[in-house]
């Protein structure tokens, strides 16, 4: 059996079992494993190409179907398998082209476009989550209310030591309903981005990453991203599901612009003697003053097309070790 094929099958088995361990909740601490479910797929994909990721995704879906249900297999495939495989396909996509002087160059697909695609996918995932619970905000609120009531009846510690009053529970239910789509998109996007980054790092360290490591500090979103973000934010004020769906897309795109904003800060501070203090201050600002801090950093990415701030020579590019 081909070595890469066997590794892809093994990665799929590991991904499926991680998902089972997290979903069963038999041990509460194991639930965190859902955060690492896409990692075996990402490692395989970056080491052996998108076909390896696709095989691992199909195997993970198959094992979940066999030991669980077909819905579990499809859930894993849609939630992690297909998006992770698609992201790796584009991240490793390249072409040769000839410039005006006749010189030939090798060009890799822009990482910023991959980030934009993941942001759009987060909105689609949030939309699917909405419709899995109903077809209107009333249906969604009923499900959220049930969850909140279970939380209230459970013996869990509440902030301040006292459980919320009936009026506070109504407010909490409404807040969770309004923010449901945005929260799903945000949570899913961070999981996928984290696992793709770790998978690429592992592939690079092993010398199996087939492309050079990009200058992440120069990452750019496509020009249409700003228009889509503005349209999503405007549409999020609509009533019922249209507004909730738009908020999911706006949430994912906001994360993308925030990451580009951070890339800008990393780039322009590259040769500054106070760079460590600047970066520490920025991340403390993000940690304690969100969402205002996130909005301020994302604004850097929004205004940069009008006011270029970065220098391509900054970013500390280091080529990976040659594949074995």
C-alpha positions in Angstrom: 0.0 0.0 0.0 1.3 3.5 -0.9 2.8 5.1 2.2 1.0 8.5 1.7 -2.3 6.7 1.2 -1.8 4.7 4.4 -0.9 7.9 6.3 -4.1 9.6 5.0 -6.2 6.7 6.2 -4.6 6.8 9.6 -5.1 10.6 9.8 -8.8 10.1 9.0 -9.2 7.5 11.7 -7.5 9.8 14.3 -9.7 12.8 13.2 -12.9 10.7 13.5 -11.9 9.3 16.9 -11.0 12.7 18.2 -14.5 13.8 17.2 -16.1 10.9 18.9 -14.1 11.4 22.1 -15.2 15.1 22.1 -18.8 14.4 21.2 -19.5 11.7 23.8 -18.5 14.0 26.7 -17.9 10.9 28.9 -14.9 12.8 30.2 -15.5 16.6 30.3 -11.9 17.4 29.6 -12.0 15.4 26.4 -14.5 17.9 24.9 -11.7 20.2 24.1 -10.5 17.6 21.6 -13.1 18.9 19.1 -10.7 21.9 18.7 -8.1 19.5 17.3 -10.4 17.4 15.1 -9.2 19.0 11.8 -5.5 18.8 12.7 -4.7 15.3 11.4 -6.4 16.3 8.1 -4.4 19.5 7.9 -1.1 17.8 8.6 -1.7 15.2 6.0 -2.9 17.8 3.4 0.1 20.1 3.9 2.6 17.2 3.8 1.1 15.1 0.9 -1.3 17.4 -0.9 -5.0 18.1 -1.0 -5.7 14.6 -2.1 -4.3 13.3 1.1 -6.6 15.7 3.1 -9.6 14.5 1.0 -8.9 10.9 1.7 -8.5 11.6 5.5 -11.7 13.6 5.4 -13.7 10.8 3.7 -12.2 8.2 6.1 -13.1 10.3 9.1 -16.7 10.7 7.8 -16.9 6.9 7.1 -15.7 5.9 10.6 -18.2 8.2 12.2 -21.0 6.8 10.0 -20.0 3.2 11.0 -19.7 3.7 14.8 -22.3 6.5 14.9 -24.8 7.7 12.4 -24.7 8.9 8.8 -25.6 12.4 10.2 -22.5 12.3 12.3 -20.3 11.4 9.3 -21.9 14.2 7.2 -21.6 16.7 10.0 -17.8 16.1 10.3 -17.4 16.2 6.5 -19.3 19.5 6.2 -17.9 21.1 9.3 -14.2 20.2 9.0 -13.4 17.8 6.1 -14.5 19.8 3.1 -13.4 23.3 4.3 -10.0 22.1 5.5 -9.4 20.2 2.2 -10.5 23.2 0.1 -8.3 25.6 2.1 -5.2 23.3 1.6 -6.0 22.9 -2.1 -5.8 26.7 -2.6 -2.9 27.2 -0.2 -0.8 24.8 -2.3 -2.0 26.0 -5.7 0.6 27.5 -7.9 1.4 28.4 -11.5 4.2 29.5 -13.8 3.9 32.8 -15.7 6.1 34.9 -18.0 6.5 38.7 -17.5 7.0 41.4 -20.1 10.7 40.8 -20.2 10.3 37.1 -21.0 11.4 35.9 -17.5 9.5 33.0 -16.0 8.2 33.2 -12.4 6.5 30.7 -10.1 3.5 32.2 -8.3 1.6 30.7 -5.4 -2.1 31.4 -4.7 -2.4 34.4 -2.3 -2.9 33.4 1.3 -5.2 36.4 1.8 -7.7 34.9 -0.7 -7.6 31.6 1.3 -8.4 33.6 4.4 -11.3 35.4 2.6 -12.6 32.0 1.5 -12.5 30.7 5.1 -14.4 33.8 6.3 -17.1 33.2 3.7 -17.3 29.5 4.7 -17.8 30.6 8.3 -20.9 32.5 7.3 -22.2 29.4 5.4 -21.5 27.2 8.4 -23.4 29.6 10.7 -26.3 29.7 8.2 -26.5 25.9 8.1 -26.5 25.9 11.9 -29.4 28.3 12.0 -31.5 26.2 9.6 -30.7 23.1 11.5 -32.6 24.6 14.4 -35.6 26.0 12.5 -36.7 28.5 9.9 -37.3 31.6 11.9 -35.8 33.5 14.9 -38.8 32.3 17.0 -37.6 28.7 16.4 -34.1 29.6 17.3 -35.2 31.4 20.4 -37.2 28.4 21.5 -34.1 26.2 21.3 -31.9 28.8 23.0 -34.5 29.1 25.8 -34.4 25.3 26.4 -30.6 25.4 26.7 -30.7 28.4 29.1 -33.4 26.6 31.2 -31.1 23.6 31.4 -28.3 25.8 32.5 -30.5 27.3 35.2 -31.5 23.9 36.5 -28.0 22.6 36.5 -25.8 22.9 39.6 -23.2 25.2 38.0 -21.6 28.3 39.5 -22.9 31.6 38.2 -21.1 35.0 38.2 -21.8 36.7 41.6 -22.9 33.4 43.2 -26.6 34.0 42.5 -28.6 32.5 39.6 -30.3 35.0 37.2 -33.8 36.2 37.9 -36.6 35.4 35.4 -36.3 38.8 33.7 -32.5 38.3 33.4 -33.0 34.9 31.9 -35.3 36.5 29.2 -32.6 39.1 28.5 -30.0 36.4 28.3 -32.1 34.3 25.9 -32.6 37.2 23.6 -28.9 38.1 23.7 -27.8 34.5 22.9 -30.4 34.4 20.1 -29.2 37.6 18.5 -25.5 36.6 18.7 -25.9 32.9 17.8 -24.9 33.1 14.2 -22.0 35.5 14.8 -20.7 33.3 17.6 -20.9 30.1 15.5 -19.0 31.7 12.7 -16.4 33.1 15.0 -15.8 29.9 16.9 -15.7 27.7 13.7 -13.3 30.1 12.0 -10.8 30.2 14.8 -10.8 26.4 15.1 -10.1 26.0 11.3 -7.5 28.7 11.2 -5.7 27.4 14.2 -5.5 23.8 12.9 -4.4 25.0 9.4 -1.6 27.1 10.9 -0.4 24.2 13.2 -0.7 21.7 10.4 1.4 23.9 8.1 4.0 24.5 10.8 4.4 20.8 11.4 4.7 20.1 7.7 7.3 22.9 7.4 9.3 21.6 10.3 9.3 18.1 8.9 10.5 19.4 5.6 7.4 18.2 3.7 5.7 21.5 3.0 5.8 21.8 -0.8 5.6 25.6 -0.9 7.8 28.3 0.6 6.5 29.9 3.8 4.7 33.1 2.8 5.5 36.5 4.3 2.4 36.5 6.5 2.9 40.1 7.5 2.1 41.0 3.8 -1.2 39.1 3.7 -3.9 41.0 1.8 -7.6 40.4 1.3 -9.1 40.7 -2.2 -10.6 44.1 -2.9 -14.2 42.8 -2.9 -13.8 41.8 0.8 -14.4 45.3 2.1 -17.6 45.5 0.0 -18.9 42.2 1.3 -18.1 43.2 4.9 -20.0 46.5 4.5 -23.0 44.7 2.9 -23.0 42.1 5.6 -22.9 44.7 8.4 -25.7 46.6 6.8 -27.8 43.5 6.2 -27.3 42.4 9.8 -29.8 45.0 10.9 -32.6 43.2 9.0 -35.2 41.4 11.0 -35.4 37.6 11.6 -33.2 35.1 9.8 -31.8 37.5 7.0 -30.3 39.7 9.7 -28.9 36.7 11.6 -27.4 35.1 8.5 -25.7 38.4 7.6 -24.3 38.7 11.1 -22.6 35.3 10.6 -20.8 36.5 7.4 -20.0 39.9 9.1 -18.4 38.1 12.0 -16.2 35.9 9.9 -15.1 38.8 7.7 -14.4 40.9 10.8 -12.0 38.2 12.0 -10.3 38.2 8.6 -9.8 42.0 8.6 -8.6 41.9 12.2 -5.9 39.4 11.3 -4.8 41.5 8.4 -4.7 44.5 10.7 -2.4 42.5 13.1 -0.2 41.6 10.1 0.1 45.3 9.3 1.2 46.1 12.8 3.8 43.2 12.7 5.1 44.5 9.4 5.5 48.2 10.2 7.0 47.5 13.6 9.6 45.0 12.2 12.7 47.1 12.6 11.5 49.1 15.6 13.7 48.7 18.7 10.5 48.8 20.8 8.8 46.1 18.7 8.3 43.6 21.6 6.7 46.3 23.8 4.5 47.5 20.9 3.2 43.9 20.2 2.6 43.2 23.9 0.6 46.4 24.2 -1.4 45.5 21.0 -2.3 42.1 22.3 -3.2 43.3 25.8 -5.4 45.9 24.1 -7.1 43.2 22.2 -7.5 41.0 25.2 -9.0 43.5 27.6 -10.7 46.0 25.3 -12.6 44.0 22.8 -14.6 44.7 20.6 -13.3 48.3 20.4 -9.7 47.0 20.0 -10.7 44.6 17.3 -12.5 47.3 15.4 -9.6 49.6 15.6 -7.1 47.0 14.3 -9.5 45.9 11.6 -9.8 49.5 10.5 -6.1 49.4 9.6 -6.8 46.7 7.0 -9.8 48.7 5.7 -7.9 51.9 5.1 -4.6 50.4 3.8 -5.7 50.2 0.2 -6.0 54.0 0.4 -2.9 54.5 2.6 -0.3 51.8 2.0 1.6 51.2 5.3 3.6 48.0 4.8 7.0 47.2 3.2 7.5 43.8 1.4 11.0 43.5 2.7 9.7 43.3 6.3 8.4 40.2 7.8 11.4 38.0 8.3 10.8 35.6 5.4 12.8 32.3 5.9 12.4 29.6 3.3 11.5 26.1 4.6 13.8 23.1 4.4 13.8 21.3 1.1 11.3 18.3 1.0 13.0 14.9 1.5 
